[in-house]
Amino acid sequence: MTYTHRIRVRYGEVDMQQVVFNANYLAYVDDAVENWLFDLGLNVYDYGFDFMLKKAVIEWQGAAGVHDWLDIAVAMRRWGNTSFDVGFTGSVEGRPVFDCTITYVGVKAGTRETMPPPPEVRAKLGEPGQ
C-alpha cells in the first residue's frame, strides 16, 4: 500500500539556483520512511529487527523550490531474502520531481548481522504493487 508524506521545503534547503539541494532529497526520503513506519504502527525493534541503507538511486524529473509542498509517495518495490527496495516518488502539485529507490538490508537489531524480515514486519510493509 502507498503512503504519502508531505514536506514543506524550507529556505535553508535550497541552493543558489533556488531549487532543493540534491543531498536533501535523501534526508526527505529518510523522514518519509520514519513517518511511514509510524503510520503503520510498526516499531521494527519490537521484532528484534532493524535495517540499513545499502544503495540509493535517485532520478530527477523536475525541481522543488522554497515553500513548495513536496509530496512523497512511499511503497514497497521488491522483497529479497534479507534485502528489500522501497520506492519514493516525489511531486509538487502533481508535477513529477524525483523518483528514488532505496535498497535496505535487514539486520538483527543492534548488530550488523543480516537477517530476513520477520513475517509480521513484511506483512505490515506490504507487497510490491499494493
For each residue, the residues with C-beta under 8 A, 3 or more apart:
1: 75 126 130
2: 73 74 75 130
3: 32 35 36 39 40 73 74 75
4: 71 72 73 74
5: 31 32 35 36 71 72 74
6: 69 70 71 72
7: 28 31 32 69 70 72
8: 67 68 69 70
9: 13 14 20 64 65 66 67 68 69 70
10: 13 66
11: 14 66
12:
13: 9 10 20 21 24 66
14: 9 11 17 18 19 20 21 65 66
15: 18 19 20 21
16:
17: 14
18: 14 15 65 66
19: 14 15 63 64 65
20: 9 13 14 15 24 25 63 64 65 70
21: 13 14 15 24
22: 25 58 60
23: 26 27
24: 13 20 21 27 28
25: 20 22 28 29 58 90 98 100
26: 23 29 30 56 58 100
27: 23 24 30 31
28: 7 24 25 31 32 70 72 90
29: 25 26 32 33 56 72 74 88 100 102
30: 26 27 33 34
31: 5 7 27 28 34 35
32: 3 5 7 28 29 35 36 72 74 88
33: 29 30 36 37 74 86 102
34: 30 31 37 38
35: 3 5 31 32 38 39
36: 3 5 32 33 39 40 74
37: 33 34 40 42 43 44
38: 34 35 41 42
39: 3 35 36
40: 3 36 37 124 125
41: 38 124
42: 37 38 121 124 125
43: 37 46
44: 37 47 49 50 51 109 121
45: 48 49 50 109
46: 43
47: 44 118 120 121
48: 45 108 109 118
49: 44 45 106 107 108 109 115 117 118 121
50: 44 45 106 107 108 109 110
51: 44 84 104 105 106 107 117
52: 104 105 107 112
53: 56 102 103 104
54: 83 103 104 105
55: 102 103
56: 26 29 53 100 101 102 103
57: 100 101 102
58: 22 25 26 98 99 100
59: 98 99 100
60: 22 63 97 98
61: 96 97 98 99
62: 92 95 96 97 98
63: 19 20 60 97
64: 9 19 20 68 70 90 92 97
65: 9 14 18 19 20 68
66: 9 10 11 13 14 18
67: 8 9
68: 8 9 64 65 92 93
69: 6 7 8 9 92 93
70: 6 7 8 9 20 28 64 90 91 92 97
71: 4 5 6 90 91 92
72: 4 5 6 7 28 29 32 88 89 90
73: 2 3 4 87 88 89 90 91
74: 2 3 4 5 29 32 33 36 86 87 88
75: 1 2 3 86 87 126 128 130
76: 79 84 85 86 87 125 126 127 128 130
77: 85 86 87 101 128
78: 84 85 128
79: 76 84 122 127 128
80: 83 84
81: 116
82: 105 106 114 115 116 117
83: 54 80 103 104 105 106
84: 51 76 78 79 80 103 104 106 117 125
85: 76 77 78 101 102 103 104
86: 33 74 75 76 77 101 102 104
87: 73 74 75 76 77 99 100 101
88: 29 32 72 73 74 98 99 100 101 102
89: 72 73 96 98 99 100
90: 25 28 64 70 71 72 73 96 97 98 99 100
91: 70 71 73 94 95 96 97
92: 62 64 68 69 70 71 95 97
93: 68 69
94: 91
95: 62 91 92
96: 61 62 89 90 91 99
97: 60 61 62 63 64 70 90 91 92
98: 25 58 59 60 61 62 88 89 90
99: 58 59 61 87 88 89 90 96
100: 25 26 29 56 57 58 59 87 88 89 90
101: 56 57 77 85 86 87 88
102: 29 33 53 55 56 57 85 86 88
103: 53 54 55 56 83 84 85
104: 51 52 53 54 83 84 85 86
105: 51 52 54 82 83 114
106: 49 50 51 82 83 84 114 115 116 117
107: 49 50 51 52 111 112 113 114 115
108: 48 49 50 111 113 115
109: 44 45 48 49 50
110: 50
111: 107 108
112: 52 107
113: 107 108
114: 82 105 106 107
115: 49 82 106 107 108
116: 81 82 106
117: 49 51 82 84 106 121 122 125
118: 47 48 49 121 122
119: 122 123
120: 47 123 124
121: 42 44 47 49 117 118 124 125
122: 79 117 118 119 125
123: 119 120 126
124: 40 41 42 120 121
125: 40 42 76 84 117 121 122
126: 1 75 76 123 130
127: 76 79 130
128: 75 76 77 78 79
129:
130: 1 2 75 76 126 127
